[in-house]
Amino acid sequence: MDSWASTHGYPTSVSTNQASDYPFARLSFGLSSKPMILRTEMGSFLFQHFLEQVALRLSSRNDLENPWITLFVPLAMKDELVMSTLLALGGANLYTYSGHALKQTYSYYAVAVRSVKHRVTELAQGDFSHMLNTLVTTIALAQFEAMIGDTRGVLLYHLQACRELLQLSQRRCLSLNPTVIAFVLESYLYTAAVGTTFVYDDRQTSFTFDWEYDLLNSVFDDSRGYGFMLGYASKLLQLLPQLVQTVSKWINPDSDLEPSHADQEFLFFKAELTSWEPSYGQGTNAPSLADTHDDKPEHQSVMQSWHRDAQVVAKIYHQALLALLFTGRHGRQPPDEGLLALIDPLIDEFFRLRGTLSPESPVWAMMLWPTVMVGSCLHRLEDQLMISDKDCSMMPVINAFNVLQQIWDDEGEIVFGIVGLSIVCRSQKITLCAI
């Protein structure tokens, strides 16, 4: 049986030694003047853990120019707000695997949240000097909520704050580092797309994405930093929030939507998904390590592997969006032969594609959302066992599989697909951070 822990935990190829290859991982501990927050044993330890383990998982790409290190760490070295957030991320990840550092983790988290509130007050008073760092912190806090497996939907508040700050910076035409803004924006787009699907209320309707992608196009001219989060699935992730909001109307028992209008919407999304092909970037060239100062053959090979795996993940997302569309349009009726005839080929292709990914690939960090979506459609025990892992200690995965188990255990076979996920989330008032 495939083990989620063996394929979704830390890639075994990314050890402490490999982490030291990152430019800032080498630089940070050589600084003569460390921030006060790093002069404690716990602060220093959690920072090292963030550099060596967490940054790779967050970026989903084993690139020497990991933006969590090359972009965010320099800001953190000069700003306790950003550093507190990175330490909280390091602690959250460490606690998930070892049960250690919980108190310290939430202490750093509390410092970050209080400081963000203070920064927002400054922004309201017209002081934009800390806008960039505040943006970085809000998207990092969203990742923190996902990492600890929060089910209350706190992640959505951080995403909303990030969105409003992005809009404010655009309205004010603030001169901010475009490379940092670009990565914050890409992280926001990915996190908001997959993080607002399985919620217990209607808060996802407040997230729209067209202007954000237009902004992404404008800031990514000639940037090699694109693709850490969106990869080859950018068009799918742009479509996902609109599809989720539409499906929510279809499956709402109180909806007065005309069937003919729903049919038109279904045909629109079906055409979009049928014509989809993996494509990289927003008008940018796919990055390669030849663009960096390091052109070692082994690093070139790593990058080629990532591009191959990123295309596989995009195709897996494609299967998941089709499953979302078909089960959503089927509505609250038990699955019938017609629906299963559409779903079963998607399941088979999901497992085929999944089987081509190396256990060490960093793209496994992006696999929880499609696994939950396709997993909610699994009606054969052997398929359910292939993605189950009772020993995994990561809270987002534990929460996700608890929900899936309830769907699989439904004797009436009414709880199925996106309808089943919606029923479970709403009945228990939980939000799944499938990030």
C-alpha positions in Angstrom: 0.0 0.0 0.0 1.3 3.4 -0.9 2.0 5.5 2.2 1.2 9.1 2.3 3.9 9.7 4.9 6.5 8.1 2.7 5.5 10.3 -0.3 4.3 13.4 1.4 6.7 13.9 4.2 10.1 15.4 3.9 11.7 14.4 0.6 14.6 12.1 1.6 16.8 13.8 -1.0 16.6 17.1 0.9 18.8 16.6 3.9 20.7 19.1 6.0 23.6 18.8 3.6 21.5 19.7 0.6 19.8 22.6 2.5 23.3 24.1 3.0 23.5 24.5 -0.7 21.0 27.3 -0.6 22.9 30.6 -0.7 21.2 32.2 2.3 21.3 29.0 4.4 25.1 29.4 4.2 25.0 33.2 4.8 22.5 33.4 7.6 24.6 31.7 10.3 27.7 33.5 9.3 26.3 36.9 10.1 28.2 38.7 12.8 25.0 40.3 14.1 22.0 38.1 14.4 18.6 39.4 15.4 17.9 39.1 19.1 15.2 36.6 18.4 17.8 34.2 17.0 20.1 34.5 19.9 18.1 32.1 22.0 18.6 28.4 21.6 15.0 27.7 20.6 14.9 30.6 18.1 18.1 29.5 16.5 17.0 25.9 16.3 13.6 26.7 14.8 15.2 29.0 12.2 17.6 26.3 11.2 14.7 23.8 10.9 12.9 26.3 8.7 15.8 26.7 6.4 16.7 23.1 6.1 13.2 21.5 5.9 10.2 23.8 5.9 11.2 26.2 3.1 11.4 23.4 0.6 8.0 22.0 1.5 6.4 25.5 1.3 7.9 26.2 -2.2 7.3 22.7 -3.6 10.4 23.1 -5.8 14.0 22.1 -5.0 15.5 25.2 -6.5 18.6 27.0 -5.2 16.6 30.2 -5.5 13.8 29.2 -3.1 12.0 32.5 -2.5 11.2 31.6 1.1 14.9 31.8 1.7 16.3 34.2 -0.9 13.4 36.7 -0.6 11.8 36.3 2.8 14.8 35.5 5.0 16.6 38.8 4.2 13.5 40.7 5.2 13.2 38.6 8.4 16.8 39.3 9.4 15.8 43.0 9.7 12.2 42.7 11.0 11.2 40.7 14.0 7.6 40.4 12.6 8.7 38.4 9.6 11.2 36.4 11.6 8.6 35.5 14.3 6.4 34.2 11.5 9.1 32.1 10.0 10.0 30.6 13.4 6.3 29.8 14.0 6.3 28.0 10.7 9.4 26.1 11.7 7.9 25.2 15.0 4.5 24.2 13.6 6.2 21.7 11.2 8.5 20.4 14.0 5.6 19.9 16.4 3.7 18.0 13.7 6.4 15.4 13.4 7.9 15.3 16.9 5.5 16.8 19.3 8.1 19.4 20.4 8.1 23.2 20.6 4.3 23.7 20.8 4.5 26.4 23.4 7.3 28.3 21.7 5.5 28.0 18.3 2.4 29.6 19.5 4.4 32.3 21.3 6.0 33.3 18.0 2.6 33.1 16.3 1.1 35.4 18.9 3.9 37.9 18.4 3.3 37.9 14.7 -0.5 38.3 14.9 -0.2 41.2 17.4 2.5 42.9 15.2 0.4 42.6 12.1 -2.5 44.3 13.8 -0.2 47.1 14.8 1.1 47.3 11.2 -2.4 47.5 9.9 -3.0 50.5 12.2 0.0 52.2 10.7 -1.3 51.5 7.2 -4.6 53.0 8.1 -2.8 56.1 9.2 -1.0 56.4 5.9 2.4 54.9 6.9 3.2 52.3 4.2 6.9 51.8 5.1 6.2 48.3 6.3 3.8 47.2 3.6 6.0 44.7 2.0 6.9 42.9 5.2 3.3 42.9 6.3 2.2 41.3 3.0 4.9 38.6 3.5 3.7 38.0 7.0 0.0 37.6 6.0 0.7 34.9 3.4 3.1 33.2 5.8 0.4 33.2 8.5 -2.0 31.6 6.1 0.5 28.8 5.5 0.9 28.4 9.3 -2.9 27.8 9.7 -2.7 25.2 7.0 0.3 23.5 8.5 -1.3 23.2 12.0 -4.5 21.8 10.4 -6.8 24.6 11.6 -10.4 23.7 10.8 -12.0 27.0 12.0 -11.2 28.8 8.7 -8.7 31.2 10.3 -6.7 30.8 7.1 -9.4 32.7 5.2 -8.9 35.8 7.4 -5.2 35.9 6.6 -6.0 35.4 2.9 -8.5 38.3 3.0 -6.0 40.5 4.7 -3.3 39.6 2.1 -5.8 40.4 -0.7 -6.8 43.7 0.8 -3.1 44.7 1.2 -2.4 43.7 -2.4 -5.3 45.9 -3.6 -4.1 48.8 -1.4 -0.6 48.6 -2.7 -1.9 48.6 -6.2 -4.3 51.5 -5.7 -1.5 53.6 -4.0 1.0 52.6 -6.7 3.5 51.8 -4.0 7.0 51.1 -5.1 7.6 47.6 -3.7 10.1 45.0 -4.6 8.4 43.4 -7.7 10.0 40.0 -7.2 8.8 39.7 -3.6 5.3 41.0 -4.6 5.2 38.4 -7.4 5.9 35.5 -5.1 3.5 36.7 -2.5 0.8 37.1 -5.2 1.5 33.6 -6.6 1.4 32.1 -3.1 -1.9 33.9 -2.5 -3.4 32.7 -5.7 -2.5 29.1 -5.0 -3.5 29.1 -1.3 -6.8 31.0 -1.9 -7.7 28.6 -4.7 -7.2 25.3 -2.9 -7.9 26.7 0.6 -11.4 27.9 0.0 -12.9 24.8 -1.6 -13.8 22.7 1.4 -15.4 25.2 3.8 -18.5 25.2 5.9 -19.9 28.6 4.9 -20.0 30.9 1.9 -16.8 32.9 2.6 -15.1 31.6 -0.5 -17.5 33.8 -2.5 -15.5 36.8 -1.4 -12.4 35.6 -3.3 -12.3 36.5 -7.0 -9.1 36.1 -9.0 -9.2 37.9 -12.4 -7.4 41.1 -11.3 -4.9 39.1 -9.4 -3.8 37.2 -12.5 -3.7 40.4 -14.5 -1.3 41.8 -11.8 0.7 38.6 -11.9 1.2 39.0 -15.6 2.4 42.6 -15.1 4.9 41.9 -12.3 6.4 38.7 -13.8 7.9 40.1 -17.0 11.2 38.3 -17.5 11.0 36.9 -14.0 12.5 33.4 -13.4 10.8 33.1 -10.1 7.4 32.1 -11.4 6.0 28.7 -11.0 6.8 27.6 -7.5 3.1 27.4 -6.6 1.2 27.5 -9.8 3.5 25.6 -12.0 1.8 24.1 -15.1 -1.7 24.3 -13.5 -2.1 28.1 -13.4 -5.1 28.1 -15.8 -6.8 25.3 -13.7 -6.2 27.2 -10.4 -7.6 30.3 -11.9 -10.7 28.4 -12.9 -11.1 26.6 -9.6 -12.6 29.3 -7.5 -15.2 30.1 -10.1 -16.0 26.5 -10.5 -16.3 26.0 -6.7 -18.7 29.0 -6.4 -20.8 27.7 -9.3 -21.0 24.2 -7.9 -22.0 25.6 -4.5 -25.1 27.1 -6.1 -25.9 23.8 -7.9 -25.8 21.7 -4.7 -27.5 24.2 -2.4 -30.9 22.7 -1.6 -32.3 26.2 -1.2 -31.1 27.4 -4.6 -33.7 28.6 -7.1 -31.3 28.3 -10.1 -32.9 27.5 -13.4 -31.8 24.1 -14.7 -31.2 25.5 -18.1 -28.8 28.1 -16.7 -27.0 25.4 -14.7 -26.7 23.3 -17.9 -25.1 26.3 -19.7 -22.6 26.7 -16.8 -21.8 23.0 -16.9 -21.1 23.1 -20.6 -18.9 26.1 -20.2 -16.7 24.5 -17.5 -16.7 21.2 -19.4 -15.4 22.9 -22.5 -12.8 24.8 -20.5 -11.5 21.6 -18.9 -11.7 19.5 -22.1 -9.6 22.0 -24.0 -7.0 22.4 -21.2 -3.4 21.5 -21.7 -0.5 21.9 -19.2 1.2 25.2 -19.8 3.9 27.0 -17.9 3.7 30.6 -16.9 2.1 33.9 -17.4 3.9 34.8 -20.6 7.2 33.9 -19.0 9.9 31.5 -19.9 10.1 28.3 -17.8 13.0 28.8 -15.4 16.1 26.7 -15.5 19.2 26.7 -13.3 21.1 28.0 -16.3 19.7 31.3 -15.4 21.4 31.3 -12.1 25.0 31.4 -11.0 25.0 27.7 -10.5 24.9 25.5 -13.6 26.1 22.2 -12.1 24.8 19.2 -14.1 23.2 17.7 -11.1 21.2 20.9 -10.4 20.1 21.0 -14.0 18.9 17.4 -13.7 17.0 18.3 -10.5 15.2 21.2 -12.3 14.3 19.0 -15.3 12.8 16.4 -12.9 10.8 19.2 -11.2 9.3 20.3 -14.6 8.4 16.8 -15.4 6.7 16.2 -12.0 5.0 19.6 -12.1 3.3 18.7 -15.4 2.1 15.4 -13.8 0.7 17.3 -10.8 -1.1 19.7 -13.2 -2.7 16.7 -14.9 -3.7 15.3 -11.5 -5.4 18.6 -10.7 -7.2 18.3 -14.0 -8.7 15.0 -13.0 -9.7 16.5 -9.7 -11.4 19.5 -11.3 -13.4 17.2 -13.6 -14.4 15.1 -10.6 -15.6 18.3 -8.9 -17.5 19.3 -12.0 -19.2 16.0 -12.6 -20.2 15.3 -9.0 -21.3 18.9 -8.5 -23.6 18.8 -11.5 -25.0 15.4 -10.4 -26.1 17.1 -7.2 -27.5 15.4 -4.1 -28.7 12.2 -5.7 -26.9 9.0 -4.9 -24.2 8.2 -7.5 -25.6 6.1 -10.4 -24.0 4.2 -13.3 -24.0 7.3 -15.4 -22.0 9.3 -12.9 -19.6 6.4 -12.2 -19.0 6.0 -15.9 -17.6 9.5 -15.8 -15.8 9.3 -12.5 -14.1 5.9 -12.7 -11.8 6.8 -15.6 -10.7 9.9 -13.7 -9.9 7.8 -10.7 -7.9 5.4 -12.8 -5.9 8.2 -14.4 -5.4 9.8 -11.0 -3.7 6.7 -9.7 -1.7 6.2 -12.9 -0.3 9.7 -12.8 0.3 9.5 -9.0 2.3 6.4 -9.5 4.8 8.2 -11.8 5.9 10.6 -9.1 9.1 9.8 -7.2 8.6 9.5 -3.4 11.3 12.1 -3.1 9.7 14.7 -5.3 8.9 18.0 -3.6 5.7 18.3 -5.6 4.0 16.0 -3.2 3.5 19.1 -1.0 0.8 20.1 -3.5 -1.0 16.8 -3.7 -3.4 17.0 -0.8 -6.2 19.0 -2.5 -6.6 16.7 -5.6 -6.2 13.7 -3.3 -9.2 14.9 -1.2 -11.3 15.7 -4.2 -10.7 12.5 -6.0 -10.7 10.6 -2.7 -14.2 11.7 -2.0 -15.2 9.8 -5.2 -13.6 6.5 -4.3 -16.2 3.8 -3.9 -13.9 0.7 -4.1 -12.2 -0.4 -0.9 -8.9 -1.2 -2.7 -8.7 2.4 -4.1 -9.4 3.8 -0.6 -6.6 1.7 0.9 -4.2 3.0 -1.7 -4.4 6.6 -0.4 -5.1 5.9 3.3 -2.3 6.2 5.9 -3.3 5.8 9.5 0.2 6.5 10.7 0.6 10.0 9.1 1.1 12.6 11.8 0.5 15.7 9.7 -2.7 17.4 10.9 -4.0 18.6 7.5 -3.7 15.1 6.3 -5.3 13.6 9.4 -8.2 16.0 9.1 -8.7 15.3 5.4 -8.7 11.6 5.8 -11.1 11.8 8.8 -13.5 13.5 6.5 -12.9 11.0 3.6 -13.5 8.1 6.0 -16.9 9.5 6.9 -17.7 9.7 3.2 -16.5 6.2 2.6 -18.5 4.9 5.5 -21.8 6.4 4.4 -24.1 3.4 4.0 -26.7 5.3 2.1 -24.1 6.2 -0.6 -25.5 9.7 -0.8 -22.4 11.4 0.6 -20.2 11.4 -2.4 -17.8 13.7 -4.2 -18.0 17.4 -3.6 -21.6 17.0 -2.3 -20.2 14.6 0.4 -17.4 17.0 1.3 -19.8 19.9 1.6 -22.2 17.9 3.7 -19.5 16.8 6.2 -17.8 20.2 6.4 -21.1 22.0 7.0 -22.5 19.5 9.4 -19.4 19.7 11.5 -18.6 23.3 10.8 -15.1 22.7 9.7 -12.9 24.0 6.9 -10.3 21.7 5.4 -7.0 23.4 4.7 -6.0 21.0 1.9 -2.8 22.8 1.1 
